[in-house]
Amino acid sequence: MGRRATGAERPLSLTEFRADPVGFVTGVLGESLWSRQREIAEALRDHRRVAVPSCHDAGKSFLASRLAAWWIATGDAGESFVVTSAPTNAQVKAILWREIKRAHRLGQLPGTVNRSEWLIDGELVGYGRKPNDWDMTGFQGIHAARVLVIFDEASGVPQALWDAAETLITNEASRLLAIGNPDDPAGPFARACAPGGGFLTLPIDAFKTPNLTGETIPEGLRPLLVSPLWVEEMRVRWGEESPLWQAKVRGRFPDIADDRLLSPALLQSAVTAAGSADNPVVLGVDIARFGRDETVLILRRGDQAEIYATFRKQDTMATVGRIIEAWHTTGAVAVQVDDAGVGGGVTDRLREQGAPVVPILVGRPAREGERFLNLRAELYWGLRERAAAGRLVLPQDDLLLRQLGELRYRYDSRGRLKLESKDEMKKRGVPSPDRADALALAFAPLPEAASAPRVRLIS
């Protein structure tokens, strides 16, 4: 049972707040959340994975602690469990669990809370550990109907712990909240927050916090949140182009130069872009036969792309039939197909069927041979330029976005841009980017005439 901090005498059943984390904080703990905190709380109620890259002093750990308390207190006996981690012992005990203990006291919640554990009737229902303290066997042995995993200062949590966390949230009612400053642009927190990372991402920008927007909040909260004075001081000290400014003030992963072809920011802009949906209408087709790879049909209308179809383990004649159906349905003026390997047989049969097939071998020399090693690099760079110009509109497809975000490039000794090969990608555990390849084919320049001669080159 809980109480209202407002002084109302009617005792409350805490389970009343199971679907209302904001009401729990305000009605049971007698505290306030500002607007973005309320959005995050409700997002965690509704989504299995939530990531919050946040500026400095936005109430990150406070919110995480209140959500931990809500999770345990509103579950039925023996049903709910909370697991937390942060990079250091001090962050676990002196920050997050100190706040959890405070919430427990304010709400007169069940059980007892010490520096890193919560017990109800002698049963452990929540605990926090720094990464080096985890016994992975024990971590994976936690079983409860509702498990909430919280990574506080998530940029410092290693990949192994992210992988282990996934073993705890296998049932639909469980959740993973990752929150912290976006310091490491190459770590697992950055990958989680990137388009296609599988998380609902709700960033917190200092310029959107109450002291800088004028949002109405209790005056007692204002000294606890980032101030306009500090923001201006850091603008002078760090400069707006510095990684520290991006992470600590804007709540963004630093956009440092690296070998990614398409940055998360560029991918996100392509998802929200408003390019034209006019001509041309083109199908881009990446062919697979059997195994784990997909055959993918991407439909392009002007600047906009959509995934028309994906399928696996079909023979070439069945694949041809699917492509013919797509051609008739969409009215595509060209069907641009990867002509390497099994794709060659598909293009031969499509031509026999009268389809406007354009065979493309991405291993052929680039049109701008002094800039690009081959056509594959040139086509993908064209996608990057389109995205930067707002002329690429991508669907909100996690797998496509993840594949695009995994593409790496470098330069050869002649200064030509080259993409990481598929073999190199597989060596670092990245599967074939079938959806990304179909997208590149859909946006490949169209031949001047449908009867353009077929050129077969080795991929």
N, C-alpha and C positions, 0 to 999 in steps of 0.2 A: 504494500500500500504506500501511497505517497501523499503529499499535501500540497496545497496551493500556497505559494509564498506570499500571495496577496492578502492572506489572513482569512480566507474563506474556511469554514470549519468542516465542510463535508469532505470526508476522506475520499480519495480518488483511487479507483482501480488503475494501476499503471498500464494494464493492457489496453485501456481506452486510447492510449497514445501510440499504439503500435504502428499505425499508419500516419502518425502526425508528429514527426520529430520536432518541428517548430513549436507546436503546442506543448510538447514535453518540456522544452527548454523554458518557454515563457510561463506555462501553467504549473509545472511541477518544481522547476528550479528557480523560478522567479527572475529569470535573466532575459536579456534581449539579444537578438541577432540582427545584424544589418542586412540589407537586401541581398547581396551576393551570398552571404552565409546561408540565408534562407533558401536560395536557389540550390545551393550545393546539398543542403540537408534533404530537400525534397528529391533531388536527383538520385541521392544514394538510396532513398526509399524505393525508387522506381527503376533503377538501372543496376546491373550487376557489377560493373566496373566504372569507377569515377576517378578521374585524374584532375588535380588542381595545381597547376603551376602558378605560383603566387609571388607577388612582390613582398618586400619586407614589412613586418608589422601590420598585417591585415587580419590578424586573429586566427591564424591557421591551426595552431595547436589547441587553442581554446575550442574551436569548432570541432576538431577531431575528438577531443576529450568528451564533449557533450554528446556527440554521436555514439561514442563507445558506451557512455552511461545509458543513453536512450535504448541502445540495442540490447543490453543485458537486462535492464529494469523492466522493459515492456514485453519480454518473452516469457513463455510459460516455464515452469520449473524444469531444469535440466535440458532446456531446448536451445538456449542461446550461448554462444561463446565468442569472446573477442581475443584476437591475437594482434599485438602491436610490435613494431620494430622501428628503430631509428639508428642512425650511424654510430652514436656513442652512448655510453652508459648514462652520462649526464642528460642527454636529450630524452632518453627513455624515462628516467626516474625523476629528474629535477624539473622537467618541463611537462611531458604528456601525462605521466601518471600522477604527478602532483596536482594537475588540473582534474584528472579523473577522480582523485580522492576528494577534491573540493566539491565537485558536482555531487558525489555520493553523500557528502555531509549536507549540502544545501537541500537536496531532495529527500533526506532521510530515507535513502534507498536501502533495499535489502542487503544483508550480508555485511562483510567487512572488506576494507581496501587497505593494503599496505603500500609500500613504495613501488611495487611492480606487479601486484597480484590482487585479484578480487575473488573472494570465496563467499558462497552462500550455503549455510548449513554444513560447513566443512568441505564443500565441493568446490573445486577450482572452476571458475566460469570465465576467467580472463587473465591474461598475463602479458608482460612486455619484456623483450630481450633485445640487446644489441646484436648485430649480425654474427660476431665471433662467438657468441654464447649459445647459438642455436645448435641443438642436437637434431639434425634433419630427420632422423628416424622418429623422434618424438614429435617433431613438428608435423610430419605426415600422418602421425597416428591419432590426431585429434578428430573426434567424430561427434558431430552435433547437427541438429536439423537446420540451425541457422548459425553460420559462422561469419563474423565480420573481421577481415584482415585490414589493419591500418598501417601504412608506411608513412611515418612522419619524417620530414626532411628526406623525401623519397629519392632525391638525386644521389644520396650516399648509400642507398641500399643496393647490394650486389645482385647480379643476375641470378645467381643460384637461389637466392631467397625469393625473387619474383617467380621463378619456376616452382619452388616449393609451395608458394602461396596458391598457385593454381590447383594444387592437389587438395587444398582445403575448401575450395568454393565450388566443388563439382555439383552440388545440388542447387536447384534454381533459387532457393530462398537466401543463399549466401551472397556476400558482397566483398569487394576489394576497393578500399579508398587509398589513393596515393596522393600525398599533398606535400608541398615544399617549394623552396626556391628553385627555379630551373637553371641550376648552375652548370650542369654537364650536358652539352649538346650531343654527345655521342653515347650516352649511357642508356640503360633500360627505361628510366623515367622519361627521357626524351622520346624513345621509341613508342612508349605507351601513349604519350600525348600527341604524337604525329598522326596525320590523317592515315586511316587504316590500321591504327594501333590497337583497336578493339575497345578503347575506353571512351566514355563520354567525357570530354575535356572542357573544363570550366575555368579559364584563367582569371587571375585577379591582377588588374593593372592599378598601380597606385593612383593614377588619375581618375579611377572609377570608385575610389574609396570615399567614405563619408566626409572626411575633413577636406577633401578637394572638390567634392561635388556639392556640398551643402546639404546632403541627405539628412533628414531629421532622425536623430538618434538620441538616447538619453545622454545628457551632458557628461555623466561619469564615464562613458565609453570613449569620449574623444581623446583623452590623454593616452589611451591604450593603442590607438591606431596611428598609422603613418601621417605625418604632418606636412603641410605645404612648405614649411621652412626647411625640413630635412630634404625634401625632394629638390628644392632649389639649390641647397648646399651641395648635393650630390651631382646636380647638373654642372655646377662649376668645377667640382673636384674631378669627376670622372669623364664628363662630356657625354653627349647623347649617342655617340657612336661606340662607346666602350661596352664590352661584354658585361661588366658589372652593372652599368645603367640598364641594359636590357633585362638582366636577370632580377636584380634587386628592386628596380623601380617599375619597369614595365611588365614584369611577370612573364617574360618571354625567354625561350632558350636563345643564347647568343647566336647570332647569324654569322658565325666565323667561317672563314674560307676553308672548305674541305673538299673531298672528292665526290660529293654527292651531286648527281646531275640535277635533281629537283629537290630543293629544300622543302621542309614541312610548310614554311610560310607560303612558298610558291604553289604547292599543291593545294593548300587551303584556299588560296585566292582563286585557283582554277575551279574548285568546287562551287564557290559562291559567285563566280563571274557571270555576266549576262551577255555573252556573245550572241551572234545571230544564229538563227535556226533555218537559214535559207539553203540555197544550193552551195556546193554540190551534195548530193546524196550518194554516199559511198559505203560499201561494206569492206572492212578489213578482216582478214581471216588468217589465223595462225593454226596450223594443222598439227594434230597429234593423232596417233593411231591407237596403240594399246599402252598400258602402263599408267603412271600417276599423272602424266601431263594432260592438260585440257586442250580440246579444240575450242577455239573462241571466235565468235563473230561479233565484231564491234560495228555498230551503225553510226555513221557520221552524217550529220545534217548541218552544213555550214561549219560553225565553230563548235557545235555541240556534239558530244559523244554519249552513247548509251550502250550497255551490254545487251546485245540482241539475243544471244544464245551461248551456252557453254555445255559441253558434253564430253564424256570419256568413253574409251573402249568401243569405238565404232569402226567398222571397216571403211575403206575409202569410198565405196559406192553409197553406203548409208550417209557418209559425210557429204558427198556430192548432192544427194537428195535434200539434205537439210539446207545446203547453200542455195540450191535452186529455189526452194520454197521461200527463203529469205529474200532472194533477188526479186521474185514475182511480187511478194507482199510489200516490199519497201519501194520498188521502182528504182533501185540503185542504178546509177549510170556506169558504175564500175565495181567489180568485185576484185579487190587487190589481195592476192594470196601469196603467202610464203611458199616459194617454189622449190625450196630445198627438200631433199629426202622424199618422204611420202607425199609431200605437197605437189611434186611434179606430176604424179598420176592424177591427182585431183584436178589440177589445172587443165591437163589434157582432156579429161572427161567433161569438164565444164565448157571447154571450147566446143566440143562435139555437140553439147546441148544448146549451143547458141548464146551462152551467157557472156556478158562483156567482161571477161576475165582479164586481169592484168597480173601476169606472173612477176614476182619480185624476188630477187635473190639478194639478201642484205649483205652478203660477202663481196659483192661486186665493188669496183672502185667508185668512190664518191664523185658526184658531179663537180664539187669543189675539192679536187684531189690534193691541193696544197694545204687545206684546212682540216680535212678529215681522212682517217685511215681507210674507211670504207663507207658503203651506203648506210649500214646500220648506225654508225656514229652520226652520220649526217641527218638521218631521219629523226633520231632521238633528240639531237640538238635543235631540230626544227620544232619539236614539241616544247622544249624549254623556252625558245624564243616566243612561241605562240602564248605560252602561259604568262611570260613576263609582259607581253603586250595586251593581256586580257582577251586573247582570241582563242582560248582553249577552255571549254566548259566540260568538266568531268563529272561523272555520276558519283554519288556517295556510296561507292563500293569499296569496302575495306580491303579486299584482296588486291584489286587493281591499284589502289592508292599505296598499299604496302609494297607492291612490286615496283612501282615507279619510284618510291622513296629509297629502295635498295640499290638502284642503279648507280654505279661508280664509274668515274672516267679518269683518264690521265693523258699525258702527251708522250708521243714517241720521240726518238732522237732527231727527227726532222720537224718537230713542233706540230705534228698533226694530232688532233684529238682522237682518242680511241676509247671505246667502252670496254669495261671488264667483260671478258668472254663468259659464256654460260658454264664452261668447265671451271673457270676460276670462281664463279658464283657458287657452284655446287661444292667446291672445296671448303668454302667458309659456311656451308650449311644453308645456302639460299637456293630454293628450287627454281626451276625454269620460269621466267616471267611471261607466261603465255598471254595473259590479258594485256600486259604492257606492250608486248610485241604486236598483238592485233591492233592496238590503238595506234602504234607507229605506222602500221600498214594502212590504216584507214585515212591517215593524214598525209601519206606520201603524195608527192605531186602527181597529178593525173597526166597520162600521156596525151600528146596533142591529138591523137586519133585513136579510136578503139582498135584499129587494125595495126597498132604499133608492133613491130617485130618482137618476137619473144627472144629474150637474151638469157641464156642459162649460164650461171657462174657458180663456182663452188663457194658454199657458205663457210 
